[in-house]
Amino acid sequence: MKVLVVEDDRGLANGISFSLERDGYEVCSGGSLKQAYRLLKEQEPDAVLLDLNLPDGDGMEFCRRIREESSVPILMLTARDMETDEVQGLLSGADDYLTKPFSLAVLKARLDTVLRRSKASRERDREESRPDLCCGEIRLVPGPMKVYLKGEEISCSTTEFRLLYYLMKNRGQVLLKEQILEYVWDSAGSFVDENTLQVAIRRLRRKIGDDPADPRYIRTVRGMGYIFASP
């Protein structure tokens, strides 16, 4: 994994680089936005550690610029500790936000997390670009994220589509609640509980015409999770 460190404090940048390289990362670093943009193009890093206060500009604006061109994970590093700054940083496209001073252990844990989420998201996108899934009267078209029931398109949210896709892809297999939560929600970094899953299942059943008392497709496996069954 290659990490771009954008930090004008050379002592801090060197410390971060040394620690990451010791853990097996490949690291490139720059102390200005001009250097950072050049390295981003040349090195194509897997993640960016971005300081906000740089000599030639604001890191938040640079973050927005990156987001126009790339989905590379961005972890902001800053001395700005106001809640509004954190919110603005996340809204500008950062995946996480870490205020100074911080420990290297926490930094590496946060970096590992955003990289894991990014990998899961890429894998999910690849899976969902595969051919249509069909079962009974349901047809799911992964590319445009459309769902058809008896030939008629039904309206589904992104979450409902992911949920139905995961269930249909693993048709006939019992999926634990934890597996479903991780695939549908946690890969995007969202914290949810089992009640959220139950509500989503209830909405999805209603849309595909499943009777909650005797479902044809999405069946509850008590104490475990759910299974998508062929009618």
Disulfide bonds with the S-S distance in Angstrom:
none
